[in-house]
Amino acid sequence: MTIVEFGASPPAVEVQGLGHQYGERWALVGVTFTVARGEIFGLLGPNGGGKTTLFKILATLMRATNGLGRIFGSSLDSEAAAIRRHLGVVFQHPSVDPKLTVLENVEHHGHLYGWRGPALRGRALSLLKRFGLDDRIRDRVETLSGGLRRRVELAKAILPRPALLLLDEPSTGLDPGARRQFTGYLETLRQEEGVTVLLTTHILEEAERCDRVGILDRGTLVALDTPEALKARVGGDVVVIHAADPDGLRAKVAEKFGHEPRIVDGSLRVECARGHEFAREVMEAFSDSVSAVTFGKPTLEDVFISLTGRRLWDEQRER
């Protein structure tokens, strides 16, 4: 993907030392990053990692406890009204009215931004055609599939021509095909309208398609880079060893091969070069103890495990 820069203008998003506290619990701690104009930027993390809290702050729905945040150079603390004019927002939970038609949903959203008459109708029809909904404009939204409803959400969000599109878990509930299609629409928006996209997700495939990914864990940004660079940090292959007694086997593997396995989710995990050879050697050496061995190239979840020692799905749901 190509990141589009616009001269010396301020970044689309700037966050410095951002923190937020719920009672005595810190949901965000010292989060710092920037998002370039024209970038598709992902925040990856488990439920409870702080993604939704950060999303709400960037969407001007709540103020951070401390730290600084700017969108296109405007302060989140003091210039929220100005920022909102540049935002398109798609929430995790549907915001479409199921009893209205596809066209009615989009047009009524335009009314909130002062759009009227032929300009509104033309813009709405153009967007719905772009998202393959031109043959469904008279259908009630309640009759659409989850993927089609998500397209209506996206059409609503970009109708007023926002410079920044914020998406909170946009692919939740979509099947893999609809998920890939939805991500393709984001790339089209970037290319045709210069929209900057910031999305939160716990879906690995969605994060893989971003230009850069920030990994949030328990309110802290633990890594930030391109998906390829993040996976390269793991190095080599990831070998997973399944055994009835992983604790007992761990010491034996470390002693024989010099690799210190990590126990994650009841299995041993080893990061090493030439994983296929190591997998075979483990099976040959401990055939009585090992039930199965798998290996493969690192994924973003492997990056998360390497950084935190836990799987992406282990956290509790975020407040």
C-alpha positions as CSV (number, residue, x, y, z in Angstrom):
1,M,0.0,0.0,0.0
2,T,1.2,3.5,-0.7
3,I,1.2,6.1,2.0
4,V,0.1,9.5,0.7
5,E,1.9,12.5,2.2
6,F,0.8,16.1,1.8
7,G,3.8,18.4,2.0
8,A,4.7,19.9,5.4
9,S,1.1,19.8,6.7
10,P,0.6,18.4,10.2
11,P,-0.1,14.6,10.5
12,A,-3.6,13.4,10.4
13,V,-3.3,12.2,14.0
14,E,-0.7,13.0,16.7
15,V,-0.9,11.4,20.1
16,Q,1.7,12.1,22.8
17,G,1.7,10.4,26.2
18,L,-2.0,9.9,26.2
19,G,-3.6,8.2,29.2
20,H,-7.1,7.6,30.5
21,Q,-8.3,6.4,33.9
22,Y,-11.6,4.8,34.9
23,G,-11.7,5.1,38.7
24,E,-8.4,3.5,39.9
25,R,-7.8,1.5,36.6
26,W,-5.7,3.0,33.8
27,A,-7.2,1.9,30.4
28,L,-4.4,3.8,28.5
29,V,-0.9,4.6,29.7
30,G,1.5,6.9,27.9
31,V,0.3,6.1,24.4
32,T,2.3,8.0,21.7
33,F,2.1,7.6,17.9
34,T,1.3,9.6,14.7
35,V,-0.7,8.7,11.6
36,A,0.4,10.2,8.3
37,R,-2.2,11.8,5.9
38,G,-3.4,9.2,3.5
39,E,-2.3,6.3,5.7
40,I,-4.4,3.2,6.6
41,F,-3.4,2.7,10.3
42,G,-4.5,-0.2,12.5
43,L,-4.6,-0.5,16.3
44,L,-4.5,-4.2,17.1
45,G,-5.1,-5.7,20.5
46,P,-7.4,-7.9,22.6
47,N,-10.6,-6.9,24.1
48,G,-9.6,-5.0,27.2
49,G,-6.4,-3.7,25.6
50,G,-7.6,-0.1,25.4
51,K,-8.6,0.2,21.7
52,T,-12.1,1.3,22.3
53,T,-11.1,3.9,24.9
54,L,-8.6,5.4,22.5
55,F,-11.2,5.3,19.7
56,K,-13.6,7.3,21.8
57,I,-11.0,9.9,22.6
58,L,-10.0,10.3,19.0
59,A,-13.7,10.6,18.0
60,T,-14.1,13.4,20.5
61,L,-16.6,11.4,22.5
62,M,-14.6,11.6,25.7
63,R,-11.5,13.5,27.0
64,A,-8.3,11.8,28.0
65,T,-7.2,12.0,31.6
66,N,-3.7,13.2,30.5
67,G,-1.5,13.6,27.5
68,L,-1.9,15.5,24.2
69,G,-3.8,14.7,21.1
70,R,-4.2,16.5,17.8
71,I,-6.1,15.8,14.6
72,F,-4.9,17.8,11.5
73,G,-3.2,20.1,14.0
74,S,-6.3,20.8,16.1
75,S,-6.3,20.0,19.8
76,L,-8.6,17.2,21.0
77,D,-9.0,19.1,24.3
78,S,-9.9,22.6,23.0
79,E,-10.9,22.3,19.4
80,A,-13.3,19.3,19.3
81,A,-16.0,21.1,17.3
82,A,-13.5,21.9,14.6
83,I,-12.2,18.3,14.5
84,R,-15.6,16.8,14.1
85,R,-16.0,18.6,10.8
86,H,-13.1,16.4,9.4
87,L,-14.3,13.1,10.9
88,G,-16.2,10.2,9.6
89,V,-17.0,7.5,12.2
90,V,-18.1,3.9,12.0
91,F,-18.9,2.4,15.4
92,Q,-18.5,-1.2,16.3
93,H,-22.3,-1.5,16.9
94,P,-24.6,-0.7,14.0
95,S,-25.9,2.9,13.7
96,V,-28.2,2.3,10.7
97,D,-31.9,2.3,11.1
98,P,-33.2,-1.1,10.1
99,K,-36.7,0.2,9.2
100,L,-35.4,2.8,6.8
101,T,-34.2,2.0,3.3
102,V,-30.6,2.1,2.3
103,L,-31.0,5.5,0.5
104,E,-33.0,6.9,3.4
105,N,-30.3,6.0,5.9
106,V,-27.6,7.7,3.9
107,E,-29.7,10.8,3.1
108,H,-30.9,11.3,6.6
109,H,-27.3,11.2,7.8
110,G,-26.5,13.9,5.2
111,H,-29.2,16.1,6.7
112,L,-27.2,16.2,9.9
113,Y,-24.4,17.9,8.0
114,G,-26.6,20.4,6.2
115,W,-26.7,18.6,2.9
116,R,-30.0,19.0,1.0
117,G,-31.6,18.6,-2.5
118,P,-29.8,17.4,-5.6
119,A,-26.3,17.7,-4.1
120,L,-27.3,15.2,-1.4
121,R,-29.1,12.9,-3.6
122,G,-26.3,12.8,-6.2
123,R,-23.6,12.2,-3.6
124,A,-25.7,9.4,-1.9
125,L,-26.4,7.6,-5.1
126,S,-22.8,7.9,-6.3
127,L,-21.5,6.4,-3.0
128,L,-24.1,3.6,-3.0
129,K,-23.1,2.7,-6.6
130,R,-19.5,2.7,-5.6
131,F,-20.2,0.2,-2.8
132,G,-22.3,-2.0,-5.0
133,L,-25.6,-1.0,-3.4
134,D,-27.2,0.8,-6.3
135,D,-29.6,-2.1,-6.8
136,R,-30.7,-2.1,-3.1
137,I,-31.4,1.5,-2.5
138,R,-35.1,1.0,-2.0
139,D,-34.6,-2.1,0.3
140,R,-35.0,-1.8,4.0
141,V,-31.7,-2.2,5.8
142,E,-33.1,-5.0,8.0
143,T,-33.3,-7.2,4.8
144,L,-29.5,-6.9,4.1
145,S,-26.7,-9.2,5.1
146,G,-24.1,-8.1,7.7
147,G,-21.6,-7.3,4.9
148,L,-24.1,-5.1,3.0
149,R,-25.1,-3.3,6.2
150,R,-21.5,-2.5,6.8
151,R,-21.3,-1.0,3.4
152,V,-24.2,1.3,4.2
153,E,-22.4,2.3,7.4
154,L,-19.3,3.2,5.4
155,A,-21.4,5.2,2.8
156,K,-23.0,7.2,5.7
157,A,-19.6,7.9,7.3
158,I,-17.9,9.3,4.1
159,L,-20.9,11.1,2.7
160,P,-19.8,14.5,4.1
161,R,-16.3,14.0,2.6
162,P,-14.3,13.5,5.9
163,A,-10.5,13.8,5.8
164,L,-10.2,11.1,8.6
165,L,-12.3,7.9,8.8
166,L,-12.3,6.3,12.3
167,L,-13.5,2.7,12.4
168,D,-14.1,0.7,15.6
169,E,-13.8,-3.1,14.9
170,P,-15.4,-2.6,11.5
171,S,-15.3,-6.3,10.5
172,T,-16.9,-7.8,13.6
173,G,-19.5,-10.3,12.5
174,L,-18.4,-10.4,8.9
175,D,-17.4,-13.6,7.1
176,P,-13.8,-13.6,5.6
177,G,-15.0,-12.8,2.1
178,A,-17.0,-9.8,3.3
179,R,-14.1,-8.7,5.5
180,R,-11.7,-8.7,2.5
181,Q,-14.2,-6.8,0.4
182,F,-14.7,-4.2,3.1
183,T,-11.0,-3.6,3.4
184,G,-10.8,-3.2,-0.4
185,Y,-13.3,-0.4,-0.1
186,L,-11.0,1.4,2.4
187,E,-8.2,1.2,-0.1
188,T,-10.5,2.7,-2.8
189,L,-11.4,5.5,-0.5
190,R,-7.8,6.3,0.1
191,Q,-6.9,6.3,-3.5
192,E,-9.9,8.2,-4.9
193,E,-10.7,10.6,-2.1
194,G,-7.4,10.8,-0.1
195,V,-9.1,9.7,3.1
196,T,-6.9,8.8,6.0
197,V,-8.1,5.7,7.9
198,L,-7.6,4.7,11.5
199,L,-9.2,1.4,12.6
200,T,-9.2,-0.7,15.7
201,T,-9.3,-4.5,15.4
202,H,-8.6,-7.8,17.0
203,I,-8.8,-9.5,13.6
204,L,-5.3,-10.5,12.3
205,E,-6.3,-10.4,8.6
206,E,-7.6,-6.9,8.9
207,A,-4.5,-5.7,10.7
208,E,-2.3,-7.3,8.0
209,R,-3.8,-5.1,5.3
210,C,-2.9,-1.8,7.1
211,D,0.1,0.3,6.2
212,R,1.3,0.3,9.8
213,V,0.0,-1.4,13.0
214,G,0.2,-0.3,16.6
215,I,-0.2,-3.2,19.1
216,L,-2.0,-2.2,22.3
217,D,-1.8,-4.4,25.4
218,R,-3.4,-3.5,28.7
219,G,-3.4,0.2,27.7
220,T,0.2,0.4,26.6
221,L,1.4,0.6,23.0
222,V,4.0,-2.2,23.0
223,A,5.0,-2.1,19.3
224,L,4.4,0.0,16.2
225,D,5.6,-0.7,12.6
226,T,4.5,-2.2,9.3
227,P,3.1,-5.7,9.5
228,E,6.1,-7.1,7.7
229,A,8.6,-5.5,10.1
230,L,6.7,-6.6,13.1
231,K,6.7,-10.2,12.0
232,A,10.4,-10.0,11.2
233,R,11.1,-9.2,14.8
234,V,10.0,-12.7,15.7
235,G,12.6,-14.2,13.4
236,G,12.6,-17.5,11.6
237,D,9.6,-19.8,12.2
238,V,7.3,-20.5,15.1
239,V,7.2,-24.1,16.2
240,V,4.3,-25.2,18.5
241,I,4.8,-28.5,20.5
242,H,1.7,-30.2,22.0
243,A,2.3,-32.6,24.9
244,A,0.5,-34.0,27.9
245,D,3.1,-32.6,30.2
246,P,4.4,-29.3,28.7
247,D,6.1,-28.2,31.9
248,G,8.2,-31.4,32.1
249,L,9.0,-31.4,28.4
250,R,10.0,-27.7,28.5
251,A,13.2,-28.4,30.4
252,K,14.1,-31.4,28.3
253,V,13.8,-29.4,25.0
254,A,15.8,-26.6,26.5
255,E,18.6,-29.0,27.6
256,K,18.8,-30.9,24.4
257,F,18.4,-28.2,21.8
258,G,19.4,-25.0,23.5
259,H,16.1,-23.3,22.8
260,E,14.0,-22.0,25.8
261,P,10.4,-22.8,25.0
262,R,7.6,-20.6,26.2
263,I,4.4,-22.2,27.5
264,V,1.4,-20.5,25.9
265,D,-2.2,-21.9,26.1
266,G,-0.9,-25.3,27.3
267,S,1.6,-25.8,24.5
268,L,5.3,-25.1,24.0
269,R,6.3,-22.4,21.5
270,V,9.8,-22.0,20.1
271,E,11.0,-19.3,17.7
272,C,13.8,-20.5,15.6
273,A,15.3,-20.7,12.0
274,R,14.4,-23.8,9.9
275,G,11.4,-24.7,11.9
276,H,10.6,-27.7,9.8
277,E,13.9,-29.3,10.8
278,F,13.5,-28.5,14.4
279,A,10.0,-29.9,14.4
280,R,11.2,-33.2,13.0
281,E,14.1,-33.4,15.5
282,V,11.7,-32.8,18.5
283,M,9.4,-35.5,17.3
284,E,12.3,-37.9,16.9
285,A,13.8,-37.1,20.3
286,F,10.6,-37.1,22.3
287,S,8.2,-39.3,20.4
288,D,6.8,-40.7,23.6
289,S,6.0,-37.3,25.1
290,V,4.9,-35.2,22.0
291,S,1.4,-35.6,20.6
292,A,1.9,-33.1,17.7
293,V,4.2,-30.5,16.4
294,T,3.3,-27.6,14.0
295,F,5.4,-24.9,12.5
296,G,4.9,-21.9,10.3
297,K,5.9,-18.3,9.5
298,P,5.1,-15.7,12.2
299,T,1.8,-14.0,12.2
300,L,0.9,-10.8,14.0
301,E,-0.5,-12.9,16.8
302,D,2.9,-14.5,17.2
303,V,4.3,-11.0,17.5
304,F,1.7,-10.3,20.3
305,I,2.7,-13.6,22.0
306,S,6.4,-12.8,21.7
307,L,5.8,-9.4,23.3
308,T,3.4,-10.3,26.0
309,G,3.5,-14.0,26.6
310,R,-0.2,-14.4,26.0
311,R,-2.5,-15.1,23.1
312,L,-4.5,-12.2,21.6
313,W,-7.7,-13.8,22.8
314,D,-6.8,-14.2,26.5
315,E,-7.9,-10.8,27.8
316,Q,-11.3,-9.9,29.2
317,R,-13.7,-7.6,27.3
318,E,-12.9,-4.0,27.5
319,R,-15.0,-1.7,29.7
